[in-house]
Amino acid sequence: MKSFAPKPWVVPMPVLIIGTYNEDGTPNAMNAAWSGQWDMKEIMISMGSHVTTKNLDRSGEFTVAFATKNTMVASDFVGIVSAKNDPKKMDKTGWNIEKATMVDAPVFTDFPMTLECRIKEKYDESETGYYLVAEIVNILVDEKYLAEDGNPDVQKMELIVLDPIHHGYIQLGDKVGNAFSDGKALKNNMETERILLRRWQESDAEVLFKYASDPDVGPRAGWPAHKSVEESREIIQTFFHNETTWAIVLKETGEAIGCIGYYTHETSNIPIGKNVCEVGYWVGKPYWNRGICTEALKMMLNYCIQVKHLENIWADHFTGNPASGKVMVKCGFSDTGMLNRCSQLVGGDKDMVKVFKYKR
């Protein structure tokens, strides 16, 4: 890893628009990034020496809006142009402005969400500015940005964040998980008396090769036997380093003796819809017929249902590998009677796969 000298590289940084009134009563706005949540109902902002700073010294009240893709250009403009040099700068933004409901500050209604705030404390005051801690008095949200549960929907807002390294703005993307929930996958529900499921590590390459080089293992699951430790290491780096694949580890030895995971509609071997998945697994030959795959699959099903909240779960196996189907049945899957051709799999052009569906 490359080392760098200390820099202000905490990422991502929010792009906040601070709204205040100037001494003559006209609205003003500035762009700020060095900030964060201070407490449940308080925020912190690092303030330099600006017209906004003087406005805050005078009134102590302000608004904070969150910049978006649509407001990016004007948001950047109010950050690089001071009201000291351009008293008419707010006219150039084209923003619609109203008075806040509970503080003496402007609200820029072009933004989806605005905090109404009041200063509680200032720290390290000097000629160059200070750190402020402010109480969140009220939160205003445009109703078109509300989710079905009535709370703000961050994904709808198209919020942007600051890239302090390359001085760019980046739009926030898709939801990728559930806070305080997905981490449960690494707790006790992914462990039995005999095995545990954990992420693959590059140090597993040698033991992966030991089991995956067996010609009786890979082809049954649709992939070729590994030819070297280097190939096994590359597979860990390119195919196993993700959020949907786990090593099956025998607790007695600490070895990764197999693999299990799930595939979304984008990577599945069979045609499936969104918010559903296909599960797949294999275990080294010395551990066949010992119930290892059954234990691992039950834990994976629990993860897919309880953590990922997937609606349906599918599985399949080559017709020439009925032992895999027995594992599926033991875990609650039923044979759909469908056969599918998976030509992308090793042996898929010669053998069909039987499709199973999990019964809730």
Secondary structure, DSSP 8 states (H G I E B T S, - for coil): -------S--SSEE-EEEEEE-TTS-EEEEEE-SEEEEETTEEEEEE-SSHHHHHHHHH-EEEEEE-BSTTHHHHHHHHHS-TTT-TTHHHHHT--EEE-SSSSSEEETTSSEEEEEEEEEEEEEETTEEEEEEEEEEEEE-GGGB-TTSSB-HHHHTBEEEETTTTEEEE-------TTTGGGGGSGGGB-SSEEEE---GGGHHHHHHHHT-TTTHHHHTS-----HHHHHHHIIIIISSTTEEEEEETTTTEEEEEEEEE-TTT-SS---TTEEEEEEEE-GGGTTTTHHHHHHHHHHHIIIIIS--SEEEEEEETT-HHHHHHHHHTTEEEEEEEE--TTSTTTTTS-EEEEEE--
